[in-house]
């Protein structure tokens, strides 16, 4: 599953970077947000809350380091996936 996780991390990074840097009223933004939510569901089915935490921890740090922005506010997009994920 390492290859899938690496692929999903790259995709999630690209999606969140787009959402951070673009207008939230665009159709493209809505599509990318939907895909972020789908990735969260895939991760949860594969590894539960630990998988969500591990992926988001990695993504938050990458975004902070590479584009000097915050991804933390986008954690809430996964709130409906698990009863224990509350941001």
C-alpha positions as CSV (number, residue, x, y, z in Angstrom):
1,X,0.0,0.0,0.0
2,X,3.0,2.3,0.2
3,X,2.8,3.1,-3.6
4,X,-0.9,4.0,-3.2
5,X,-0.2,6.2,-0.2
6,X,2.6,8.0,-2.0
7,X,0.3,8.6,-5.0
8,X,-2.5,9.9,-2.8
9,X,-0.1,12.2,-0.9
10,X,1.1,13.8,-4.1
11,X,-2.5,14.1,-5.4
12,X,-3.7,15.6,-2.0
13,X,-0.7,18.0,-2.0
14,X,-1.6,19.3,-5.5
15,X,-5.3,19.6,-4.7
16,X,-4.8,21.4,-1.4
17,X,-2.2,23.7,-2.9
18,X,-4.7,24.6,-5.6
19,X,-7.4,25.3,-3.1
20,X,-5.2,27.4,-0.9
21,X,-4.1,29.5,-3.9
22,X,-7.4,29.9,-5.7
23,X,-10.9,31.4,-5.3
24,X,-13.3,29.1,-3.5
25,X,-16.2,30.1,-5.7
26,X,-14.9,28.5,-8.8
27,X,-16.2,25.2,-10.2
28,X,-12.6,23.8,-10.3
29,X,-12.3,24.5,-6.6
30,X,-15.4,22.5,-5.9
31,X,-14.2,19.6,-7.9
32,X,-10.9,19.6,-6.2
33,X,-12.5,19.8,-2.7
34,X,-14.7,16.8,-3.6
35,X,-11.6,14.8,-4.6
36,X,-9.9,15.8,-1.3
37,X,-12.9,14.3,0.5
38,X,-12.8,11.2,-1.6
39,X,-9.1,10.7,-0.7
40,X,-9.9,11.0,2.9
41,X,-12.6,8.3,2.6
42,X,-10.1,6.0,0.8
43,X,-7.5,6.5,3.5
44,X,-10.0,5.9,6.2
45,X,-11.2,2.7,4.7
46,X,-7.6,1.5,4.3
47,X,-6.2,2.5,7.7
48,X,-8.8,4.3,9.9
49,X,-8.0,7.5,11.8
50,X,-4.3,6.7,11.9
51,X,-4.1,6.9,8.1
52,X,-6.0,10.2,8.1
53,X,-3.7,11.6,10.8
54,X,-0.5,10.4,9.2
55,X,-1.4,11.7,5.8
56,X,-2.5,15.1,7.0
57,X,0.5,15.5,9.3
58,X,2.7,15.0,6.3
59,X,0.7,17.3,4.0
60,X,0.5,20.1,6.5
61,X,4.3,20.2,6.9
62,X,5.0,19.9,3.2
63,X,2.6,22.8,2.4
64,X,4.1,24.9,5.2
65,X,7.6,24.2,4.1
66,X,7.2,24.4,0.3
67,X,4.6,27.1,-0.3
68,X,4.6,28.9,3.1
69,X,0.8,28.4,3.6
70,X,-1.4,26.7,6.1
71,X,-3.3,23.5,5.3
72,X,-4.8,23.1,8.8
73,X,-8.1,24.8,8.0
74,X,-8.8,22.2,5.3
75,X,-8.7,19.4,7.8
76,X,-12.4,20.0,8.4
77,X,-13.2,18.7,5.0
78,X,-12.7,15.2,6.4
79,X,-15.0,15.7,9.4
80,X,-17.8,13.6,8.0
81,X,-15.6,10.6,7.4
82,X,-15.0,9.4,11.0
83,X,-16.8,10.2,14.2
84,X,-13.4,10.8,15.8
85,X,-12.1,13.3,13.2
86,X,-13.3,16.6,14.5
87,X,-11.6,19.8,13.2
